[in-house]
Amino acid sequence: DAVAGHGWRLVLGPRALAWPLTTPAGVTRVDVPEQDDVDGVLARWWTRTDACAAIVRPDHYVFAAPHSAADLEAAWVDWRLQLPHFHPQETP
């Protein structure tokens, strides 16, 4: 919460940091390089879920855990369909 606040978050693990992507407006992007995961909690989660990123809801539940850039783009399509009132503007 202190790093990313309480809204929607896109958390990118080490394998996802190089993905060419855009983050919708109103979504906080959180890059987590391997060296920043000092206790290994995220590394274990990435391994257990085989995910590279996570779209996290404001209530801290994971909305999507994509395995690739294509999966992430598909998750954003689903997100937009489920939250049409959000109308995000794309930001790099």
C-alpha positions in Angstrom: 0.0 0.0 0.0 2.8 2.4 0.8 4.4 1.8 -2.6 1.4 1.6 -4.9 -1.6 2.9 -3.0 -5.0 1.4 -2.9 -6.2 1.5 -6.5 -5.8 -0.9 -9.4 -2.2 -2.0 -9.8 -0.1 -3.8 -12.5 2.7 -5.6 -10.8 5.5 -6.7 -13.2 7.9 -9.4 -12.2 11.4 -9.7 -13.6 10.4 -11.7 -16.7 7.7 -9.1 -17.6 9.9 -5.9 -17.3 11.0 -6.1 -20.9 7.4 -6.5 -22.3 6.3 -3.8 -24.6 3.1 -2.6 -23.0 0.9 0.2 -22.0 -0.7 0.8 -18.7 -4.2 2.1 -18.6 -4.7 5.5 -16.9 -5.7 5.1 -13.3 -3.7 1.9 -12.9 -0.4 2.1 -11.0 2.5 0.2 -12.5 4.8 -1.5 -10.0 8.0 -2.9 -11.4 9.6 -5.6 -9.2 13.0 -6.5 -10.4 14.5 -9.6 -8.8 16.8 -7.7 -6.5 13.9 -5.8 -5.0 12.1 -9.0 -3.9 14.5 -9.4 -0.9 12.5 -12.0 1.0 11.5 -14.0 -2.2 7.7 -13.9 -1.6 7.0 -12.7 -5.1 9.5 -15.0 -6.6 7.7 -18.0 -5.0 4.3 -16.7 -6.2 5.6 -16.1 -9.8 6.9 -19.7 -9.7 3.8 -21.3 -8.2 1.4 -19.5 -10.6 3.7 -19.5 -13.6 2.8 -15.9 -14.0 5.0 -13.0 -14.9 2.7 -10.1 -13.9 -0.5 -9.5 -11.9 -3.3 -7.1 -12.2 -4.4 -6.4 -8.7 -7.8 -5.0 -7.7 -8.2 -2.2 -5.1 -9.3 -4.8 -2.6 -5.9 -6.6 -3.1 -7.3 -9.6 -4.9 -5.6 -10.7 -8.1 -7.8 -9.9 -11.2 -5.4 -11.6 -13.6 -2.0 -13.3 -13.5 -0.8 -13.3 -17.1 2.0 -15.5 -18.4 2.9 -13.5 -21.4 2.5 -10.0 -23.0 -0.3 -11.4 -25.1 -2.1 -12.8 -22.0 -1.7 -9.4 -20.4 -3.3 -7.6 -23.4 -6.2 -10.1 -23.3 -6.6 -9.5 -19.5 -6.9 -5.7 -20.2 -9.6 -6.4 -22.8 -11.5 -8.4 -20.2 -10.9 -5.7 -17.6 -12.3 -3.0 -19.9 -15.4 -5.1 -20.6 -16.0 -5.7 -16.9 -15.4 -2.1 -16.0 -16.7 0.0 -18.9 -17.2 3.1 -16.6 -13.4 3.3 -16.0 -12.7 4.3 -19.7 -8.9 4.3 -19.3 -6.6 6.4 -21.5 -3.4 4.5 -22.4 -0.1 5.6 -21.0 3.4 4.2 -21.8 
